[in-house]
Amino acid sequence: MSKGRMNSTCIISVMTRAGVPIVTVPETNSSSVFSLLVYSLVSISGHNNHGGMVRYEVKNRLLLIRILDKTIIAVYAPFSYEKQVEAFMLGIHERLHNINKLIVEEGMVDGQVIEETKVAVLSMARSCGLPIDGALNVFKRLCGDLYKEAIDRGVDGSVFKGLFRVAYFPTLIDTDILNKEPNGLAREILKMCDGCHSIRQIAETYGVGEAKLYRFIARLIRGGKMILELGYELI
């Protein structure tokens, strides 16, 4: 089983120059964490000037950040969508020109700014062919990868205290195992062993003890049917 969902979806965020989130796609209760990660990486990059562009390569993904007069735009997408990301950045710059005029204070935004920005982002993302559906399912893992990148580059981890945890991510590499498994709990667990969900998240989802789940996964690892990766996930 491949990490197809992680390799075919993106996260887009627009925030003020003060780091206050305006819009993040997909919308989740944790959207502000992604904005905080982006803002932290901008802060250590040394590129804070209007018109500046910041680029990070995180595993097989590209994080491209553009700094405008009053806003910061970030797109986190697979490398295979680099041309679409560049087209989005070019187009959204023009769309946000009028919206920037509505931001009186960089630390404050009103409902009109939020709604107009959301419409502009969604419209431009779709017209550029950026995959904006499906990111919700892998949002925690993608933020975890970005968190590791930020920490490795020297961002103060105390800013994110209590937001992330170390986790093991199983990936089923022999799909015949899943295809042959009858409907039931074991099959549902195997479907979540896609490299996007941690063992703890799978255990919490199905009410299975972590120790029992580890033993189940360990047998598959010993048989060469599954691999296990250490990383971080958003809590």
C-alpha positions in Angstrom: 0.0 0.0 0.0 1.5 3.3 -1.0 1.2 6.7 0.6 -1.0 7.8 -2.3 -3.0 10.3 -0.3 0.1 12.0 1.1 1.5 12.3 -2.4 -1.6 13.7 -4.0 -2.9 16.4 -1.8 -1.7 19.8 -0.6 -2.2 22.3 2.2 -2.6 26.1 1.5 -2.5 28.8 4.1 -2.8 32.6 4.1 -1.9 34.6 7.2 -1.0 38.1 8.1 2.6 39.3 8.3 2.2 39.0 12.1 1.4 35.3 11.8 -2.3 35.6 12.4 -4.2 32.9 10.4 -6.7 34.1 7.8 -7.5 30.9 5.9 -6.1 27.4 5.8 -7.2 24.7 3.3 -8.3 22.2 4.5 -10.2 23.7 7.4 -9.6 21.9 10.7 -9.6 22.7 14.4 -5.8 22.6 14.2 -5.4 24.8 11.1 -3.7 27.5 13.2 -0.8 25.0 14.0 0.1 24.8 10.3 0.2 28.6 10.1 2.4 28.7 13.2 4.8 26.2 11.6 5.0 28.3 8.4 5.5 31.5 10.4 8.3 30.0 12.4 10.1 28.8 9.3 9.7 32.3 7.7 11.1 33.9 10.9 14.4 31.8 10.8 14.8 32.1 7.0 15.9 35.7 7.0 13.6 36.5 4.1 11.1 38.9 5.6 11.0 41.5 2.8 7.9 42.2 0.8 8.0 40.0 -2.4 10.4 37.5 -0.9 10.0 33.8 -1.6 11.1 31.0 0.8 11.5 27.4 -0.3 11.8 24.3 1.8 12.0 20.7 0.7 10.5 18.3 3.2 10.8 14.6 2.3 9.1 14.4 -1.1 7.2 17.7 -0.7 7.7 21.3 -1.4 6.8 24.1 1.0 6.8 27.4 -1.0 6.1 30.6 1.0 5.5 34.1 -0.5 5.7 37.2 1.6 3.5 40.1 0.5 2.9 43.6 1.9 0.5 42.5 4.7 0.1 38.7 4.1 2.1 35.5 3.9 1.0 32.7 1.5 2.2 29.1 1.9 1.6 26.0 -0.2 2.7 22.6 1.0 2.5 20.1 -1.9 4.2 17.1 -3.5 7.1 17.9 -5.9 5.0 16.6 -8.8 2.8 19.7 -8.4 5.6 22.3 -8.4 4.4 23.9 -11.6 0.8 24.2 -10.3 2.2 25.7 -7.0 4.1 28.3 -9.0 1.1 29.2 -11.1 -1.0 29.4 -7.9 1.5 31.8 -6.3 1.5 34.0 -9.3 -2.3 34.1 -9.6 -3.1 34.5 -5.9 -0.8 37.5 -5.7 -3.1 39.4 -8.0 -6.3 38.1 -6.3 -5.0 39.2 -2.8 -4.0 42.7 -3.9 -7.4 44.2 -3.0 -7.8 42.0 0.1 -4.5 43.3 1.5 -6.0 46.8 1.4 -8.7 45.6 3.8 -6.2 44.6 6.5 -5.8 47.6 8.7 -3.6 45.9 11.4 -1.4 42.9 10.6 -2.6 41.3 13.9 -6.3 41.7 13.2 -8.6 40.5 10.4 -12.4 40.7 10.1 -15.0 38.5 8.6 -14.9 40.1 5.2 -11.2 39.5 4.8 -11.6 35.9 5.8 -14.4 35.2 3.4 -12.9 37.0 0.4 -9.6 35.2 1.0 -11.2 31.8 1.2 -13.1 32.3 -2.0 -9.9 33.5 -3.8 -7.8 30.6 -2.5 -10.3 27.9 -3.4 -11.0 29.4 -6.8 -7.3 29.8 -7.7 -6.3 26.4 -6.3 -8.9 24.7 -8.5 -8.1 26.7 -11.6 -4.4 25.8 -11.2 -5.1 22.1 -10.7 -3.9 21.9 -7.1 -5.3 18.9 -5.2 -7.1 20.4 -2.2 -9.4 17.4 -1.4 -8.2 14.6 0.9 -5.7 16.6 2.9 -7.9 16.4 6.0 -7.1 12.6 6.3 -3.3 13.2 6.3 -3.2 16.6 8.0 -1.7 15.4 11.3 1.1 13.5 9.6 2.0 16.3 7.2 2.1 18.8 10.1 4.3 16.3 11.9 6.8 16.2 9.1 6.9 19.9 8.9 7.4 20.1 12.7 10.5 17.9 12.4 11.8 20.1 9.7 11.3 23.2 11.8 13.0 21.6 14.8 15.9 20.3 12.8 16.4 23.9 11.4 16.6 25.4 14.9 13.1 26.6 15.6 12.4 26.8 19.3 10.4 23.7 20.1 8.8 25.2 23.2 6.5 27.2 20.9 4.8 23.9 20.0 4.8 22.3 23.5 1.9 19.8 23.8 1.0 20.0 20.1 3.0 17.1 18.7 4.0 13.6 19.8 6.5 11.0 18.6 4.7 8.2 16.7 5.3 5.1 14.7 3.6 5.0 11.2 3.0 1.5 9.7 2.8 1.0 5.9 1.5 -2.2 4.4 3.7 -3.0 1.4 2.0 -6.3 0.4 -1.5 -5.3 -0.8 -2.4 -9.0 -1.3 -2.7 -9.2 2.5 -5.4 -6.6 2.5 -7.1 -8.0 -0.6 -7.4 -11.5 1.0 -8.5 -10.3 4.4 -12.3 -10.7 4.9 -14.4 -7.7 6.1 -13.9 -7.1 9.7 -11.7 -5.3 12.3 -8.4 -6.7 10.9 -9.2 -5.5 7.4 -10.1 -2.0 8.7 -6.8 -1.8 10.6 -4.8 -2.9 7.6 -6.5 -0.2 5.5 -5.2 2.4 8.0 -1.6 1.1 7.8 -0.9 3.5 4.9 2.0 5.5 6.4 -0.4 8.4 7.2 -1.8 7.1 10.5 0.2 6.3 13.6 -0.2 3.1 15.6 -1.6 5.1 18.4 -4.2 6.8 16.2 -5.3 3.4 14.7 -5.6 2.0 18.3 -7.7 5.0 19.4 -9.9 4.8 16.3 -10.8 1.1 16.8 -10.5 0.8 20.6 -7.7 -1.7 20.3 -4.9 -1.9 22.9 -1.6 -0.5 21.6 0.3 -3.6 22.8 -2.0 -5.9 20.9 -1.8 -3.8 17.8 2.0 -3.7 18.0 2.1 -7.5 18.1 -0.2 -7.7 15.1 2.0 -5.3 13.2 5.3 -6.9 14.4 4.3 -10.2 12.8 3.7 -8.5 9.4 7.0 -6.7 9.7 8.9 -9.9 10.4 7.3 -11.4 7.4 8.4 -8.5 5.2 4.8 -7.4 4.6 4.9 -4.1 6.4 7.4 -1.3 7.3 7.4 1.0 10.3 8.6 4.6 10.2 9.3 6.9 13.2 8.1 10.4 13.0 5.8 13.1 14.6 2.1 13.7 14.5 -0.1 16.5 15.5 -2.1 15.6 18.6 
